[in-house]
Amino acid sequence: MTVTIVSHAIDVSSHRSDGTPKRMGFFTDTSICIGCKACEVACKEWNLVPEDGLTWTGHSYDNTGAIGANSWRHVAFIEQTRPIEALDPQGAGGLRWLMSSDVCKHCSNAACLDVCPTGALMRTEFGTVVVQDDVCNGCGYCVPACPFGVIDRREGDGRVWKCTLCYERLREDMEPACAQACPTKSIQFGELDELLQIAERRVEDLRARGESDARLYGADRKDGVGGFGAFFLLLDEPEVYGLPPDPVVTTRDLGRMWRAAAVAAGAMIAGLAAACLGDGR
């Protein structure tokens, strides 16, 4: 496998010159991920995330399996057999690995924030979404609310945990641990608008080289979650990577549902009042 290392001069400072914070995020370019899992290790070391994935499953080289309370970044290994006519005029089948370091998407419209009853989930000044572990009561409402299955409760603890985009490092203008550890810069960190421009140019470059399936996932701010704070360049359909093709904020109809419930409750109360008045006659 040939890996093209793409280097960009990205300003990783999380504050503007006047001291105001920027909206920061991740651009993960899966086309240059080599599956080394350095990001997973760096995340665990910096955030003191417990060990997991130490048992050999026999199913894949991917030993962690999925994002969870003890795996805030997860490098997926996808073994794909397909015809490679572009590389072999005879149409012989070929094998390729699609590797992708998945992470919390830090959605612009985050359902987890909507359902949290304690305020444990909060939007930071950098536009990221974090869990305040000292406020979380372990209710778990946020777990099914996440359209990506990112948030998870830790066994023996009960509270939920996920990527914080290294919030305390951002406050000190430091790069998140995973991005700093990535040897190919598959994980790029910076101001979101700047990353979007870099990503669009990268897709154009890959398509010009014959990667017609190259696409951005989570870069559209008009999608069902208002765009991601951590978006991806994929080389195939999102489903191949275990990602929902059209994610939607699960609480999008919450306001309408509450309004309908209030109207129904009002009608019921009015009906009961009318019945009681009728009985009084």
ABEGO torsion letter per residue (X at the ends): XBBBBBBBBBBABABBAAGBBBBBBBBBBAAABAGAGAAAAAAAAAAGBBBBGABBAGABABAAGBBBAABABBBBBBBBBBBBAAABAAGBBBBBBBBBBBBBAGBABBAAAAABAAGABBBBAAGBBBBBAAABAGAGAAAAABAAGABBBBBGAGBBBBBAGGAAAAAAGBBBAAAAABAAGABBBEBAAAAAAAAAAAAAAAAAAGBAABBBBGABAABAAGEBABBBBBABBAAAAGBBABBBBAAAAAAAAAAAAAAAAAAAAAAAAAAAAAAAX
